[in-house]
Amino acid sequence: MGTRIFYWTGTGNSLWVARRIGDELGGASLFPVAKSKGKNQSVDSEVVGLVFPVYIWGVPAPVIRFVNTLNGLQPEYIFAIAVNGGQVSNTLIQLKKVMASSGLSLSAGFEIRMPSNYIPWGGPGPREKQRELFTLAGEKISRIAAGIREKVPMAVEKGPLWQRIIFTALYNLSFSRVPAMDKKFWVDDRCNACKICLRVCPASNITLREGKPLWNHQCEQCFACLQWCPRQAIQYGKRTPKYERYHHPEVILKDMLKSGDLLRKDVEPMRRP
């Protein structure tokens, strides 16, 4: 029976959190949401976890779609961890409602702050600050695991009221527009047609034309393509050429390709510079 943890990740933050919570719980199995491909999930685990990033102050669309594949699941305990750059807002309350519509009961929901990977608003911040966030995240994960082991029901964590009102309104306005937001992606002359962007995209949104990436308006705004490009050739809007790229330092490219079930033998692991 044990524990099954599902995760959605673009630059490795949520994968790292899922790994850490799995290690703390012991014997947990991890499964990437990107690999589900919309198929109904049959899970007999006593404990089920969902780890995902906060997108535009809410639940990412692929996570909502995935929850809808969990109809009929009856684990003893379901927990969720929302990974964010500083504002969890209404995300876990929203998730609880989404789960309820599929007949699921969210037993506990937690937020974990990590370095931001939303590069249009800037880089991830100084390395020292990043290391501090990793340390704090690890400490909180240990506390979270203690409650999960005892299957303790807990209220979901949430942001202040003003944040939940304003940011939820922004989420609702933006949600349907996300797939077409990829029109701001472009590639500069450093692109060498390595195809890593195509392979790392969890939404299968990228195709190639004459070796160059094309985005096909099914974007999830995870920025995996941009952040994992080894030559930093992919840009978004006008500002990203000057911003530092980011992926979690303990996650390598090979991990991400496995997460999307897209591992190719000709892709070598790439570690963070």
C-alpha positions as CSV (number, residue, x, y, z in Angstrom):
1,M,0.0,0.0,0.0
2,G,2.3,2.8,1.2
3,T,2.5,6.3,-0.2
4,R,2.2,7.5,-3.7
5,I,3.3,11.1,-4.5
6,F,2.3,12.7,-7.8
7,Y,4.2,15.8,-8.9
8,W,4.2,18.5,-11.6
9,T,7.5,20.3,-12.3
10,G,9.1,22.6,-14.8
11,T,12.5,23.5,-13.3
12,G,12.8,21.0,-10.6
13,N,11.6,22.8,-7.4
14,S,8.5,20.6,-7.0
15,L,10.5,17.4,-8.0
16,W,13.0,18.2,-5.2
17,V,10.2,18.8,-2.7
18,A,8.5,15.5,-3.7
19,R,11.8,13.6,-3.3
20,R,12.5,15.1,0.1
21,I,9.0,14.4,1.4
22,G,9.2,10.9,0.0
23,D,12.6,10.3,1.7
24,E,11.2,11.6,5.0
25,L,8.2,9.3,4.8
26,G,10.2,6.4,3.6
27,G,9.4,4.0,0.8
28,A,7.1,6.5,-1.1
29,S,6.9,6.1,-4.8
30,L,6.9,9.2,-7.1
31,F,5.0,9.6,-10.3
32,P,5.1,12.6,-12.7
33,V,1.8,14.1,-13.6
34,A,3.1,14.8,-17.1
35,K,3.3,11.0,-17.6
36,S,-0.4,10.4,-16.9
37,K,-1.4,11.8,-20.3
38,G,-5.0,12.2,-19.2
39,K,-5.6,8.6,-18.3
40,N,-7.6,7.7,-15.2
41,Q,-5.4,6.7,-12.4
42,S,-5.8,3.5,-10.3
43,V,-4.0,3.9,-7.0
44,D,-4.3,1.6,-4.0
45,S,-1.9,3.6,-1.7
46,E,-3.1,4.4,1.8
47,V,-1.5,7.9,1.5
48,V,-1.6,10.0,-1.7
49,G,0.4,13.3,-2.1
50,L,0.3,16.0,-4.8
51,V,3.2,18.4,-5.1
52,F,3.1,21.2,-7.7
53,P,4.1,24.8,-8.3
54,V,1.8,27.8,-7.9
55,Y,1.1,29.4,-11.3
56,I,-0.4,32.9,-11.4
57,W,-1.4,32.5,-7.8
58,G,-3.4,29.3,-8.3
59,V,-3.5,25.7,-9.3
60,P,-1.8,24.9,-12.7
61,A,-4.2,23.6,-15.4
62,P,-2.5,20.3,-15.8
63,V,-2.8,19.6,-12.1
64,I,-6.6,20.4,-12.3
65,R,-6.9,18.0,-15.2
66,F,-4.9,15.4,-13.4
67,V,-7.1,15.6,-10.3
68,N,-10.1,14.9,-12.5
69,T,-8.5,11.5,-13.4
70,L,-8.5,10.5,-9.8
71,N,-12.2,9.8,-9.6
72,G,-13.0,6.9,-7.3
73,L,-9.8,7.1,-5.3
74,Q,-10.3,6.3,-1.7
75,P,-7.0,6.6,0.2
76,E,-7.0,7.1,3.9
77,Y,-5.1,10.4,3.6
78,I,-4.5,13.0,0.9
79,F,-2.0,15.8,1.2
80,A,-0.8,18.5,-1.1
81,I,2.2,20.8,-1.2
82,A,2.1,24.0,-3.2
83,V,5.6,25.2,-4.1
84,N,5.7,29.0,-4.6
85,G,8.0,32.0,-4.9
86,G,6.4,33.8,-1.9
87,Q,2.7,34.0,-2.4
88,V,0.5,30.8,-2.0
89,S,-2.6,33.0,-2.0
90,N,-5.8,30.9,-2.4
91,T,-4.1,28.0,-4.2
92,L,-4.7,25.2,-1.7
93,I,-8.3,26.3,-1.0
94,Q,-8.9,26.2,-4.7
95,L,-7.3,22.7,-4.9
96,K,-9.5,21.5,-2.0
97,K,-12.6,22.6,-4.0
98,V,-11.4,21.0,-7.2
99,M,-10.8,17.7,-5.3
100,A,-14.2,17.8,-3.7
101,S,-15.8,18.1,-7.2
102,S,-14.1,14.7,-8.0
103,G,-15.2,13.1,-4.7
104,L,-11.9,13.5,-3.0
105,S,-11.1,14.9,0.4
106,L,-7.9,16.9,0.9
107,S,-6.7,16.0,4.4
108,A,-3.9,18.7,4.6
109,G,-2.3,21.3,2.4
110,F,1.0,23.0,2.9
111,E,3.0,25.7,1.1
112,I,6.8,25.7,0.6
113,R,8.7,28.7,-0.6
114,M,11.5,28.2,-3.1
115,P,13.5,30.5,-5.5
116,S,11.3,31.9,-8.2
117,N,11.6,30.5,-11.6
118,Y,9.2,32.9,-13.3
119,I,11.9,34.6,-15.2
120,P,9.8,37.4,-16.9
121,W,9.8,39.1,-13.4
122,G,13.6,38.6,-12.9
123,G,16.1,35.9,-11.9
124,P,16.0,33.6,-8.9
125,G,17.9,36.0,-6.6
126,P,21.3,35.7,-5.0
127,R,22.7,32.2,-4.4
128,E,23.0,32.8,-0.7
129,K,19.3,33.6,-0.5
130,Q,18.5,30.5,-2.6
131,R,20.5,28.3,-0.2
132,E,18.6,29.9,2.8
133,L,15.3,29.0,1.1
134,F,16.5,25.4,0.5
135,T,17.4,25.0,4.2
136,L,14.1,26.5,5.4
137,A,12.2,24.3,3.0
138,G,14.0,21.1,4.2
139,E,13.2,22.0,7.8
140,K,9.5,22.5,7.0
141,I,9.3,19.3,5.0
142,S,10.5,17.4,8.0
143,R,7.7,19.0,10.1
144,I,5.2,18.2,7.4
145,A,6.3,14.6,7.2
146,A,5.7,14.1,10.9
147,G,2.1,15.1,10.5
148,I,1.6,13.0,7.4
149,R,3.0,9.9,9.1
150,E,0.4,10.2,11.8
151,K,-2.3,11.0,9.2
152,V,-3.2,14.2,11.0
153,P,-6.0,16.2,9.3
154,M,-5.0,19.9,9.1
155,A,-6.5,23.1,7.6
156,V,-4.8,24.1,4.3
157,E,-2.3,26.9,4.5
158,K,-3.3,30.2,2.7
159,G,-2.3,33.7,2.1
160,P,-3.8,36.8,3.7
161,L,-7.4,37.8,2.8
162,W,-6.4,40.7,0.5
163,Q,-4.0,38.4,-1.4
164,R,-6.7,35.7,-1.8
165,I,-9.2,38.3,-3.1
166,I,-6.9,40.2,-5.5
167,F,-4.7,37.4,-6.8
168,T,-7.7,35.0,-7.2
169,A,-9.3,37.6,-9.5
170,L,-6.1,37.8,-11.5
171,Y,-5.9,34.0,-11.7
172,N,-9.4,33.8,-13.0
173,L,-8.8,36.5,-15.6
174,S,-5.6,34.9,-16.8
175,F,-6.4,31.2,-16.7
176,S,-7.9,30.8,-20.1
177,R,-5.2,32.9,-21.7
178,V,-2.2,30.9,-20.5
179,P,-1.9,28.5,-23.5
180,A,-1.4,31.4,-25.9
181,M,1.1,33.2,-23.7
182,D,3.9,31.3,-25.5
183,K,3.7,33.9,-28.3
184,K,6.3,35.9,-26.4
185,F,8.9,33.1,-26.7
186,W,11.7,33.6,-29.2
187,V,15.1,32.1,-29.9
188,D,18.3,33.9,-30.6
189,D,21.2,32.9,-32.8
190,R,22.9,30.8,-30.1
191,C,20.4,28.0,-30.8
192,N,22.2,24.9,-32.1
193,A,19.1,22.7,-32.7
194,C,19.9,20.4,-29.7
195,K,16.2,19.6,-29.2
196,I,16.4,19.8,-25.4
197,C,13.5,22.3,-25.3
198,L,11.3,19.9,-27.2
199,R,12.2,17.0,-25.0
200,V,11.9,18.8,-21.6
201,C,8.5,20.5,-22.3
202,P,6.0,18.6,-20.1
203,A,3.1,19.9,-22.2
204,S,4.5,18.6,-25.5
205,N,4.0,22.2,-26.8
206,I,7.1,22.5,-28.9
207,T,7.9,21.4,-32.4
208,L,10.8,22.2,-34.6
209,R,11.1,24.0,-37.9
210,E,14.5,23.9,-39.6
211,G,15.9,22.9,-36.2
212,K,14.4,25.9,-34.3
213,P,11.7,25.6,-31.7
214,L,8.1,26.6,-32.4
215,W,5.5,27.0,-29.6
216,N,2.1,25.7,-30.5
217,H,-0.2,27.6,-28.0
218,Q,-0.7,24.8,-25.5
219,C,1.8,26.4,-23.1
220,E,1.6,25.9,-19.3
221,Q,4.1,28.7,-18.5
222,C,6.4,26.4,-16.6
223,F,9.5,27.9,-18.5
224,A,11.2,24.5,-18.6
225,C,12.2,25.2,-22.2
226,L,13.9,28.5,-21.4
227,Q,15.4,27.5,-18.1
228,W,16.9,24.2,-19.3
229,C,18.3,25.5,-22.6
230,P,22.1,24.8,-22.3
231,R,23.0,27.8,-24.5
232,Q,20.4,30.2,-23.0
233,A,19.2,30.8,-26.5
234,I,15.4,30.8,-25.6
235,Q,14.0,34.2,-24.5
236,Y,10.6,35.5,-23.4
237,G,9.8,39.1,-24.1
238,K,12.6,41.7,-24.1
239,R,14.1,41.3,-20.6
240,T,15.1,37.7,-20.2
241,P,18.4,37.9,-22.0
242,K,19.8,39.8,-19.0
243,Y,18.4,37.5,-16.3
244,E,20.1,34.5,-14.7
245,R,18.6,31.1,-15.6
246,Y,17.5,28.8,-12.8
247,H,16.7,25.1,-12.1
248,H,17.0,23.4,-8.7
249,P,20.7,22.6,-8.2
250,E,20.0,19.0,-7.1
251,V,17.9,18.3,-10.2
252,I,19.6,17.5,-13.5
253,L,18.2,17.5,-17.1
254,K,18.0,13.7,-17.1
255,D,15.6,13.8,-14.2
256,M,13.4,16.2,-16.1
257,L,13.3,14.1,-19.2
258,K,12.4,11.1,-17.2
259,S,9.6,13.1,-15.6
260,G,8.0,13.7,-18.9
261,D,8.7,10.1,-20.1
262,L,10.8,11.6,-22.8
263,L,14.3,10.3,-22.0
264,R,16.6,10.0,-25.0
265,K,19.9,8.2,-25.1
266,D,21.6,11.1,-26.9
267,V,20.9,13.6,-24.1
268,E,23.6,13.9,-21.5
269,P,22.8,15.1,-17.9
270,M,23.3,18.8,-17.5
271,R,24.1,20.2,-14.1
272,R,23.6,23.8,-13.0
273,P,26.6,26.0,-13.7
